[in-house]
Amino acid sequence: MGHLSRLGYYRGRLPQTNVPVGPMGTRKQIRQQIRYLRASDGARLAWADAGEGPVIVKASNWLTHLEYEWENPLWKHWLHFFAGNFRFIRYDERGCGLSEWNDTPLDVSRSKADLEAVMEAARPEGKVTLLGISQGGIACIAYAIAHPERVERMILYGAYARGAYLRGTPESRATYRAVIDLARAAWGFDIPTFRQVFTSPFVPEGTPEQIQWFNDLCRRTTTGEIAAKLLECRAQVDIEAMLPEVRVPTLVIHGRGDVVVPVTEGRLLASRIPGAEIVELDSRNHILLESEPAWARFQDVVLHAMRPGKGGSGVFDALSAREREVLALMGDALSNADIAGRLSISEKTVRNHASNIFDKLGVWSRAQAIVFARDRGFRGVKQ
């Protein structure tokens, strides 16, 4: 319980602070800040802030740890992507990670209240994008309904409206109950059979190393009793009737072969939330792995959803002839040095052109500029 003695503010160092997500493929230094807040019922919640740019607030989901995730091969590429392109705010749910380890029931109203507390503490300017992964989608949906004036859009990945007890088959529900019982009995023990039963569905295509990291994450994040109670709360949730009340643009992303949350749940969200768009990924993993093509597709979809404005090709008229050349070569995935050599200019000049391009297009990174140009049919950027 050593982490509970930390109060107030903490500046966390990332194991890999130089992340290759900056303009023109340069390596960008990212640091996260960890702070604590008191929820409305007095529980202590840990939340983190990293990166810069448009604000994305990620609601808490199953088994998080604000520090340990930066080292974990299951999650670190997610953090590098989001914190490398946006101001990324997230928090550990009560009972997990650096937040207070208590067994307070986590129903829909409590999940919404905890997200509200984080928003109040972070005080982002303007509207934000809510990111709901798996269970986190519940809090995002409830918050968006209550505070539409504060939400620019929602991105829901692997999310659902109905818990495990309200979907699936009698057999799948019986299996879920068995996992809850097993969590209470054997969470703290290194029992291979138990670990395989629990972790395999989340990353069925994961390597032995990734599975072991997941095992370690389980033990570091919470206790067996708390895990069992959280699983029980998740199984009973049902917000299907609330979905038509959503009034913010919503993007649903879901793996077609997701074993933990079937794609039918994503389709349900998209069909009941007015105007929602759905993108289905070719993946069986509930947690997308960095090595799979679906992860690259996920990043592309998110960057597209976050693009500023929806102007036509005329937006490129503001670019100089040289800037248009640089943008076209960026679309060919050339590095700073390659572009400099191709155009017979210095790398510093390339960086300056890139900065001007980002300002004129209203984007914040090389990846966003490429997606922005490609989607608008800019000549020279591969379709």
C-alpha positions in Angstrom: 0.0 0.0 0.0 3.0 2.3 -0.3 1.5 4.1 -3.2 -1.3 5.3 -1.0 1.1 7.4 1.1 1.8 9.7 -1.8 -0.2 12.9 -1.7 -0.8 15.7 -4.1 1.5 16.0 -7.0 4.0 13.6 -8.6 6.0 14.0 -11.8 6.5 10.6 -13.2 9.3 9.7 -15.5 8.6 7.5 -18.5 10.9 4.5 -19.1 11.2 5.7 -22.7 10.8 9.5 -22.8 11.8 10.0 -26.5 8.9 8.7 -28.6 9.0 8.7 -32.4 5.8 10.6 -32.9 6.9 14.2 -33.4 6.8 16.3 -36.6 8.7 14.8 -39.5 9.4 11.6 -37.7 11.6 13.3 -35.0 11.7 11.9 -31.5 9.5 13.8 -29.1 10.1 13.9 -25.4 7.0 13.2 -23.3 6.6 13.4 -19.6 3.5 12.6 -17.5 2.3 14.3 -14.4 0.5 12.3 -11.8 -1.8 14.0 -9.3 -4.4 12.9 -6.7 -8.0 14.0 -6.1 -10.8 13.2 -3.8 -13.9 11.8 -5.4 -17.4 13.0 -4.2 -17.5 10.2 -1.7 -14.0 10.8 -0.4 -12.1 8.1 -2.3 -8.7 9.0 -3.5 -8.2 8.8 -7.3 -4.9 9.1 -9.2 -5.0 10.8 -12.6 -2.3 11.5 -15.1 -1.7 14.2 -17.7 0.8 13.9 -20.6 1.4 15.4 -24.0 0.0 18.5 -25.7 -2.6 19.4 -28.3 -6.3 18.7 -28.5 -7.5 17.1 -25.3 -8.5 13.4 -25.1 -9.8 12.2 -21.7 -9.7 8.5 -21.3 -12.2 7.0 -18.8 -10.8 4.3 -16.6 -11.0 0.7 -17.7 -10.1 -2.7 -16.4 -6.7 -3.2 -14.7 -4.8 0.0 -15.2 -1.7 1.4 -13.5 -0.6 4.9 -14.4 3.1 4.2 -14.0 3.5 0.6 -14.9 1.7 0.8 -18.2 4.6 2.8 -19.7 6.7 -0.3 -19.4 4.0 -2.8 -20.3 4.2 -4.1 -23.9 0.4 -4.4 -23.9 -0.2 -0.8 -23.3 2.9 1.4 -23.9 2.3 1.8 -27.6 -1.2 3.1 -26.8 0.2 5.7 -24.4 3.0 6.7 -26.8 0.4 7.3 -29.6 -2.1 9.3 -27.6 0.4 11.3 -25.5 2.5 11.8 -28.6 -0.3 13.5 -30.6 -2.7 14.9 -28.0 -3.0 16.1 -24.4 -3.9 12.8 -22.9 -5.7 12.6 -19.5 -6.4 9.3 -17.9 -7.0 7.9 -14.4 -6.9 4.6 -12.4 -10.4 3.5 -11.4 -11.0 3.1 -7.7 -9.6 -0.1 -6.4 -6.9 -0.3 -9.1 -3.4 1.0 -9.8 -2.4 4.2 -7.9 -6.0 5.0 -6.9 -7.3 4.0 -3.4 -7.7 0.2 -3.1 -11.3 0.0 -1.8 -14.2 -2.2 -2.8 -16.8 0.5 -3.2 -19.4 -0.8 -5.8 -18.7 0.8 -9.2 -22.1 1.3 -10.8 -23.0 3.7 -13.7 -23.6 6.7 -11.5 -20.3 6.2 -9.6 -18.3 5.8 -12.8 -19.8 9.0 -14.2 -19.1 10.9 -10.9 -15.5 9.8 -10.9 -15.0 11.0 -14.5 -16.7 14.3 -13.6 -14.2 14.6 -10.7 -11.2 14.1 -13.1 -12.6 16.6 -15.5 -13.0 19.1 -12.7 -9.4 18.5 -11.5 -7.8 18.7 -15.0 -9.8 21.7 -16.1 -9.3 21.3 -19.9 -10.1 24.3 -22.0 -13.0 24.0 -24.4 -14.6 20.8 -25.4 -12.8 17.4 -25.1 -12.8 14.1 -26.8 -13.8 11.2 -24.6 -12.1 7.9 -25.1 -13.9 4.9 -23.7 -12.1 1.6 -23.9 -14.1 -1.5 -22.9 -15.8 -0.7 -19.5 -14.6 2.9 -19.9 -17.3 3.4 -22.5 -20.0 3.3 -19.8 -18.6 6.3 -18.0 -18.1 8.2 -21.3 -21.7 7.6 -22.5 -23.1 8.7 -19.1 -20.9 11.8 -19.0 -21.7 12.8 -22.6 -25.4 12.6 -21.9 -25.1 14.7 -18.8 -22.6 17.2 -20.2 -22.9 17.4 -24.0 -21.7 21.0 -23.9 -18.3 19.8 -22.7 -17.8 17.0 -25.2 -16.5 17.4 -28.8 -16.9 13.7 -29.7 -16.7 10.2 -28.2 -14.4 7.4 -29.4 -15.5 4.0 -28.1 -13.2 1.1 -28.5 -14.1 -2.5 -27.6 -17.0 -1.0 -25.6 -20.4 -2.2 -24.6 -23.7 -1.2 -23.1 -24.7 -4.6 -21.6 -22.6 -6.5 -19.1 -21.7 -10.2 -19.4 -24.8 -11.3 -17.5 -27.1 -9.6 -20.0 -25.5 -10.9 -23.2 -24.1 -14.1 -24.6 -25.3 -17.6 -23.7 -26.0 -19.4 -20.5 -22.6 -21.1 -20.9 -20.7 -17.9 -21.3 -22.4 -16.4 -18.3 -21.6 -19.5 -16.3 -17.9 -19.2 -17.4 -17.9 -15.6 -16.3 -19.1 -16.5 -12.8 -16.5 -19.2 -12.6 -13.8 -16.6 -13.4 -15.1 -14.3 -10.6 -14.9 -17.2 -8.1 -11.4 -18.1 -9.3 -10.3 -14.5 -8.9 -11.4 -14.5 -5.3 -9.6 -17.7 -4.6 -6.3 -17.5 -6.5 -5.6 -14.0 -7.7 -2.4 -13.6 -5.7 -0.9 -17.0 -6.7 1.1 -17.7 -9.8 -1.0 -20.5 -11.0 -0.5 -21.1 -14.8 -3.9 -22.6 -15.3 -5.7 -19.6 -13.7 -3.6 -17.1 -15.6 -4.3 -18.8 -18.9 -8.1 -18.8 -18.2 -8.1 -15.1 -17.3 -5.5 -13.5 -19.6 -5.8 -15.4 -22.8 -9.2 -14.0 -23.9 -7.7 -10.4 -23.7 -4.8 -11.1 -26.0 -5.3 -14.5 -27.7 -2.6 -13.6 -30.2 -0.2 -12.4 -27.6 3.3 -13.7 -27.1 4.4 -15.5 -23.9 6.2 -12.3 -22.9 3.1 -10.2 -23.3 1.0 -12.7 -21.4 3.5 -12.7 -18.6 3.4 -8.9 -18.5 -0.4 -9.1 -18.3 0.0 -11.6 -15.4 2.2 -9.1 -13.6 -0.2 -6.3 -14.3 -3.0 -8.2 -12.6 -1.0 -8.7 -9.4 0.3 -5.1 -9.3 -3.0 -3.5 -10.0 -5.4 -4.8 -7.4 -6.4 -7.6 -5.1 -8.4 -10.7 -5.8 -11.4 -9.6 -3.8 -11.5 -6.2 -5.4 -11.1 -7.7 -8.9 -14.0 -10.1 -8.2 -16.2 -7.2 -7.1 -15.3 -5.1 -10.1 -16.0 -8.0 -12.4 -19.4 -8.5 -10.7 -20.3 -4.9 -11.2 -19.4 -4.9 -14.8 -21.4 -8.0 -15.5 -24.6 -6.4 -14.3 -24.4 -3.0 -16.1 -27.1 -2.2 -18.7 -27.3 1.3 -20.3 -28.9 0.2 -23.6 -31.9 2.4 -22.9 -29.7 5.4 -22.5 -28.0 5.2 -25.9 -30.6 7.2 -27.9 -30.0 10.1 -25.5 -26.4 10.7 -26.7 -26.1 13.9 -28.7 -22.4 14.1 -29.5 -20.6 12.7 -32.5 -19.6 9.1 -31.7 -17.1 6.8 -33.4 -17.3 3.1 -32.4 -14.2 1.0 -33.1 -14.3 -2.8 -32.5 -12.4 -5.9 -33.3 -14.4 -8.4 -35.4 -13.0 -11.4 -33.4 -12.9 -9.7 -30.0 -13.3 -12.6 -27.5 -13.9 -10.5 -24.4 -16.6 -8.2 -25.8 -18.1 -9.5 -29.0 -18.4 -7.2 -32.0 -22.2 -7.5 -31.7 -21.9 -5.2 -28.7 -20.1 -2.6 -30.8 -22.7 -2.9 -33.5 -25.4 -2.4 -30.8 -23.8 0.9 -29.7 -23.5 2.1 -33.3 -27.1 1.3 -34.0 -28.6 2.9 -31.0 -26.4 6.1 -30.6 -27.8 8.6 -33.1 -25.5 9.2 -36.0 -22.7 7.0 -34.7 -20.1 5.6 -37.1 -18.5 2.2 -36.7 -15.2 0.9 -37.9 -14.5 -2.9 -37.5 -10.9 -4.0 -37.2 -9.6 -7.4 -38.3 -8.4 -8.5 -34.8 -9.2 -11.1 -32.1 -7.4 -9.1 -29.4 -9.4 -7.0 -26.9 -6.1 -5.1 -26.4 -4.6 -4.3 -29.8 -1.0 -5.3 -30.0 1.6 -3.1 -31.6 2.6 -5.7 -34.1 -0.8 -6.3 -35.7 -2.1 -4.4 -38.7 -5.2 -3.5 -36.8 -3.2 -1.3 -34.5 -2.0 0.8 -37.5 -5.5 1.0 -38.7 -6.8 2.1 -35.3 -4.3 4.9 -35.2 -5.3 6.1 -38.7 -9.0 6.0 -37.8 -8.4 8.0 -34.6 -6.2 10.6 -36.3 -8.9 11.0 -39.0 -11.6 11.4 -36.4 -9.5 14.1 -34.6 -8.7 16.1 -37.7 -9.6 19.8 -37.3 -12.2 21.1 -39.6 -13.7 19.4 -42.7 -12.6 21.9 -45.4 -12.0 20.8 -49.0 -8.9 20.8 -51.2 -8.9 24.6 -51.2 -7.3 24.5 -47.8 -4.0 23.7 -49.5 -4.0 26.9 -51.4 -2.3 28.6 -48.4 0.8 26.4 -48.9 3.7 27.7 -50.8 5.1 25.7 -53.7 7.9 24.4 -51.6 5.6 23.5 -48.7 3.4 21.5 -51.1 6.5 19.6 -52.3 7.5 18.8 -48.7 4.0 17.7 -47.9 4.0 15.4 -50.9 7.3 13.8 -49.8 6.0 13.4 -46.3 3.2 11.3 -47.8 5.9 9.1 -49.3 7.2 8.5 -45.7 10.6 10.2 -46.4 12.7 11.3 -43.4 13.9 14.8 -42.8 17.3 13.9 -44.3 15.7 12.2 -47.3 13.5 15.2 -48.1 16.4 17.6 -47.6 18.5 15.6 -50.1 15.7 15.3 -52.6 15.1 19.1 -52.6 18.7 20.1 -52.0 17.9 22.1 -48.8 19.0 21.7 -45.2 17.2 19.6 -42.6 16.5 22.7 -40.6 14.8 24.2 -43.6 12.7 21.1 -43.9 11.7 21.3 -40.3 10.7 25.0 -40.8 8.6 24.1 -43.8 6.9 21.3 -41.8 6.1 23.6 -39.0 4.5 26.1 -41.4 2.5 23.2 -43.0 1.1 22.1 -39.6 0.1 25.7 -38.8 -1.6 26.3 -42.1 -3.5 23.0 -42.1 -4.4 23.2 -38.4 -2.8 19.9 -37.5 -0.2 19.0 -34.8 1.9 16.2 -36.2 3.3 14.6 -39.3 0.9 11.7 -39.1 -2.1 14.1 -38.9 -0.8 16.1 -41.9 -0.5 13.0 -44.0 -4.0 11.7 -43.1 -5.5 15.2 -43.6 -3.9 15.5 -47.1 -4.8 12.0 -48.1 -8.4 12.3 -47.1 -8.8 15.4 -49.1 -7.2 14.1 -52.3 -4.0 16.2 -52.1 -2.0 15.4 -55.1 1.2 13.6 -54.3 0.0 11.9 -51.1 -0.6 8.2 -51.5 -4.3 7.2 -51.4 
